[in-house]
Amino acid sequence: MPKPTLLPVEAWGARNPSCLEWTDACHICARGPSGKPQCSTVGIACVQKAATCTKQAPAKP
C-alpha cells in the first residue's frame, strides 16, 4: 500500500514542533498524545489561508 501523505496543514505542524494547535482557516489541528497531528475535516465553503499557530508550547526555562 502507498504511504499516506500529510496534508499541507499537517506538514506545517510537523515543521513547527513547538506549536500545539494551528489552523489554516479550513482545518483546525492539534497534537495528539503521541505528538502526531490530528486535524478536522474541511467545511463546504472554505477559503484556505497560510497556517498560523494558535497555541504555543510553554517555553522551557
Contacts in CASP RR format, 6 or more apart in sequence:
PFRMAT RR
TARGET T0000
AUTHOR 0000-0000-0000
METHOD contacts of the structure
MODEL  1
MPKPTLLPVEAWGARNPSCLEWTDACHICARGPSGKPQCSTVGIACVQKA
ATCTKQAPAKP
6 14 0 8 1.000
6 37 0 8 1.000
7 27 0 8 1.000
7 39 0 8 1.000
8 24 0 8 1.000
8 51 0 8 1.000
9 22 0 8 1.000
9 23 0 8 1.000
9 24 0 8 1.000
9 26 0 8 1.000
9 27 0 8 1.000
9 29 0 8 1.000
9 37 0 8 1.000
9 39 0 8 1.000
9 51 0 8 1.000
10 29 0 8 1.000
10 37 0 8 1.000
10 39 0 8 1.000
12 22 0 8 1.000
12 24 0 8 1.000
12 51 0 8 1.000
13 19 0 8 1.000
13 22 0 8 1.000
13 29 0 8 1.000
13 37 0 8 1.000
13 51 0 8 1.000
14 37 0 8 1.000
16 22 0 8 1.000
16 53 0 8 1.000
18 56 0 8 1.000
18 57 0 8 1.000
19 53 0 8 1.000
19 55 0 8 1.000
19 56 0 8 1.000
19 57 0 8 1.000
20 30 0 8 1.000
20 31 0 8 1.000
20 55 0 8 1.000
20 56 0 8 1.000
20 57 0 8 1.000
21 28 0 8 1.000
21 29 0 8 1.000
21 30 0 8 1.000
21 31 0 8 1.000
21 53 0 8 1.000
21 54 0 8 1.000
21 55 0 8 1.000
22 28 0 8 1.000
22 29 0 8 1.000
22 51 0 8 1.000
22 52 0 8 1.000
22 53 0 8 1.000
22 54 0 8 1.000
22 55 0 8 1.000
23 29 0 8 1.000
23 51 0 8 1.000
23 52 0 8 1.000
23 54 0 8 1.000
24 48 0 8 1.000
24 49 0 8 1.000
24 50 0 8 1.000
24 51 0 8 1.000
24 52 0 8 1.000
25 46 0 8 1.000
25 47 0 8 1.000
25 48 0 8 1.000
25 49 0 8 1.000
26 42 0 8 1.000
26 43 0 8 1.000
26 46 0 8 1.000
26 47 0 8 1.000
26 48 0 8 1.000
26 49 0 8 1.000
27 39 0 8 1.000
27 40 0 8 1.000
27 41 0 8 1.000
27 42 0 8 1.000
28 39 0 8 1.000
28 40 0 8 1.000
29 37 0 8 1.000
29 38 0 8 1.000
29 39 0 8 1.000
29 40 0 8 1.000
30 37 0 8 1.000
30 38 0 8 1.000
30 55 0 8 1.000
31 37 0 8 1.000
31 38 0 8 1.000
32 38 0 8 1.000
END
